[in-house]
Amino acid sequence: MLADLSIKDFARAVAAYDPVMPAGGCVTALSGLMGVCLLEMSVNSAYGRPEGEKYEELFRDAKTQLTELHNELLTYIEKDAVAYNGVLAACKLQKSTPREAEHRRAEIQAAAVSAIQIPLKISAACLAALEPGIMLLPKVKPGVLGDLTIGLLVTKTAIEGSLAAAKINLPLIKEDTLVRSFQDRINELQVKFDAVKTRL
């Protein structure tokens, strides 16, 4: 499992070209995860402590939500690799006959669906993390404000990267209905992201 690798081994795997994975999508999932971890650390610096009593309910709710998003993003590191490996495998299928070519196209599209869905899920999870993170800005102690700010910026970068990954993979889909559905979802997330960015 990619999530079980050491930092050194994961970095080495990303830098290698063969095998291609882990690559961009896995990195955006890890980036989002690290951003969320910094948000969690900001919450944990005050939750359950005297200095956090004034906003205890806010900290408690943020802690619960961020823990869930942490666990979700952790799974996407592996899921993105599996999804894009599926695309790579489908692209290697034979296409010597019309029947083989049609089978190859169908397999590529089926694999591409996952290769778009996972980045969109990464983006949605990171967007969900921004809201409690932004609410924490005026409420955390000064000593962790820098870490919280960096966490928000790293999470923002993960959203930008995951939306880019979904757009890059979209041409692999040849069915117009699916293309429109994915494009609508990309646009929806982009609109939400643009609105949140003004508050960072």
For each residue, the residues with C-beta under 8 A, 3 or more apart:
1: 4 5 78
2: 5 10 13 22 26 77 78 81
3: 74 77 78
4: 1
5: 1 2 9 10 13
6: 9 10
7: 10 11
8: 11 12
9: 5 6 12 13
10: 2 5 6 7 13 14 22 30
11: 7 8 14 15
12: 8 9 15 16
13: 2 5 9 10 16 19 22
14: 10 11 22 23 26 27
15: 11 12
16: 12 13 19
17: 20
18:
19: 13 16
20: 17 23 84 88
21: 26 81 84 85 88
22: 2 10 13 14 26 27 77 80 81
23: 14 20 26 27 81 84
24: 27 28 161 164 165
25: 28 29 76 80 81 83 84 115 118 119 122 162 165
26: 2 14 21 22 23 29 30 77 78 80 81
27: 14 22 23 24 30 31 161
28: 24 25 31 32 80 119 122 158 161 162 165
29: 25 26 32 33 73 74 76 77 80 118 122 158 162
30: 10 26 27 33 34 77
31: 27 28 34 35 154 155 157 158 161
32: 28 29 35 36 73 76 122 125 126 129 154 155 158 159 162
33: 29 30 36 37 70 73 74 77
34: 30 31 37 38 151 154
35: 31 32 38 39 126 129 151 152 153 154 155 156 157 158
36: 32 33 39 40 66 69 70 73 126 129 151 155
37: 33 34 40 41 70 151
38: 34 35 41 42 147 148 150 151 154
39: 35 36 42 43 62 66 129 132 133 136 148 151 152 155
40: 36 37 43 44 63 66 67 70
41: 37 38 44 45 144 147 151
42: 38 39 45 46 133 136 140 144 147 148 151
43: 39 40 46 47 59 62 63 66 132 136 140
44: 40 41 47 63
45: 41 42 49 140 141 143 144
46: 42 43 49 51 52 55 59 139 140 141
47: 43 44 52 56 59 60 63
48: 52
49: 45 46 52 53
50: 53
51: 46 141
52: 46 47 48 49 55 56 59
53: 49 50 56
54:
55: 46 52 58 59 139
56: 47 52 53 59 60
57: 60 61
58: 55 61 62 135 136 139
59: 43 46 47 52 55 56 62 63 139
60: 47 56 57 63 64
61: 57 58 64 65 132
62: 39 43 58 59 65 66 132 135 136
63: 40 43 44 47 59 60 66 67
64: 60 61 67 68
65: 61 62 68 69 128 129 132
66: 36 39 40 43 62 63 69 70 129 132
67: 40 63 64 70 71
68: 64 65 71 72
69: 36 65 66 72 73 125 126 128 129
70: 33 36 37 40 66 67 73 74
71: 67 68 74 75
72: 68 69 75 76 121 125
73: 29 32 33 36 69 70 76 77 122 125 126
74: 3 29 33 70 71 77
75: 71 72 78 79
76: 25 29 32 72 73 79 80 118 121 122 125
77: 2 3 22 26 29 30 33 73 74 80 81
78: 1 2 3 26 75 81 82
79: 75 76 82 83 114 118
80: 22 25 26 28 29 76 77 83 84 115 118 119 122
81: 2 21 22 23 25 26 77 78 84 85
82: 78 79 85 86 114
83: 25 79 80 86 87 111 114 115 117 118
84: 20 21 23 25 80 81 87 88 115
85: 21 81 82 88 89
86: 82 83 89 90 110 111 114 115
87: 83 84 90 91 108 111 112 115 169 172
88: 20 21 84 85 91 92
89: 85 86 92 93 111
90: 86 87 93 104 107 108 110 111
91: 87 88 104 108
92: 88 89
93: 89 90 100 103 104 107
94: 97 100 104
95: 100 101 104
96: 100 101
97: 94 100 101
98: 101 102
99: 102 103
100: 93 94 95 96 97 103 104
101: 95 96 97 98 104 105
102: 98 99 105 106
103: 93 99 100 106 107
104: 90 91 93 94 95 100 101 107 108
105: 101 102 108 109 174
106: 102 103 109 110
107: 90 93 103 104 110 111
108: 87 90 91 104 105 111 112 172
109: 105 106 112 113 172 173 174 175 178
110: 86 90 106 107 113 114
111: 83 86 87 89 90 107 108 114 115
112: 87 108 109 115 116 169 172 173
113: 109 110 116 117 173 178
114: 79 82 83 86 110 111 117 118
115: 25 80 83 84 86 87 111 112 118 119 169 172
116: 112 113 119 120 166 169 170 172 173 182
117: 83 113 114 120 121
118: 25 29 76 79 80 83 114 115 121 122
119: 25 28 80 115 116 122 123 162 163 165 166 169
120: 116 117 123 124 162 163 166 182 185 186 189
121: 72 76 117 118 124 125
122: 25 28 29 32 73 76 80 118 119 125 126 158 162
123: 119 120 126 127 158 159 162 163 166 189 193
124: 120 121 127 128 189
125: 32 69 72 73 76 121 122 128 129
126: 32 35 36 69 73 122 123 129 130 155 156 158 159 162
127: 123 124 130 131 159 189 192 193 196
128: 65 69 124 125 131
129: 32 35 36 39 65 66 69 125 126 132 133 155
130: 126 127 133 134 152 155 156 159 196 200
131: 127 128 134 135 196
132: 39 43 61 62 65 66 129 135 136
133: 39 42 129 130 136 137 148 151 152 155
134: 130 131 137 152 196 199 200
135: 58 62 131 132 139
136: 39 42 43 58 62 132 133 139 140 148
137: 133 134 140 145 148 149 152
138:
139: 46 55 58 59 135 136
140: 42 43 45 46 136 137 144 145 148
141: 45 46 51 144 145
142: 145
143: 45
144: 41 42 45 140 141 147 148
145: 137 140 141 142 148 149
146: 149 150
147: 38 41 42 144 150 151
148: 38 39 42 133 136 137 140 144 145 151 152
149: 137 145 146 152 153
150: 38 146 147 153 154
151: 34 35 36 37 38 39 41 42 133 147 148 154 155
152: 35 39 130 133 134 137 148 149 155 156 200
153: 35 149 150 156 157 200
154: 31 32 34 35 38 150 151 157 158
155: 31 32 35 36 39 126 129 130 133 151 152 158 159
156: 35 126 130 152 153 159 160 197 200
157: 31 35 153 154 160 161
158: 28 29 31 32 35 122 123 126 154 155 161 162
159: 32 123 126 127 130 155 156 162 163 189 193
160: 156 157 163 164
161: 24 27 28 31 157 158 164 165
162: 25 28 29 32 119 120 122 123 126 158 159 165 166
163: 119 120 123 159 160 166 167 186 189 190 193
164: 24 160 161 167 168
165: 24 25 28 119 161 162 168 169
166: 116 119 120 123 162 163 169 170 182 186
167: 163 164 170 186
168: 164 165 171
169: 87 112 115 116 119 165 166 172 173
170: 116 166 167 173 179 182 183 186
171: 168
172: 87 108 109 112 115 116 169
173: 109 112 113 116 169 170 178 179 182
174: 105 109 179
175: 109 178 179
176: 179 180
177: 180 181
178: 109 113 173 175 181 182
179: 170 173 174 175 176 182 183
180: 176 177 183 184
181: 177 178 184 185
182: 116 120 166 170 173 178 179 185 186
183: 170 179 180 186 187
184: 180 181 187 188
185: 120 181 182 188 189
186: 120 163 166 167 170 182 183 189 190
187: 183 184 190 191
188: 184 185 191 192
189: 120 123 124 127 159 163 185 186 192 193
190: 163 186 187 193 194
191: 187 188 194 195
192: 127 188 189 195 196
193: 123 127 159 163 189 190 196 197
194: 190 191 197 198
195: 191 192 198 199
196: 127 130 131 134 192 193 199 200
197: 156 193 194 200
198: 194 195
199: 134 195 196
200: 130 134 152 153 156 196 197
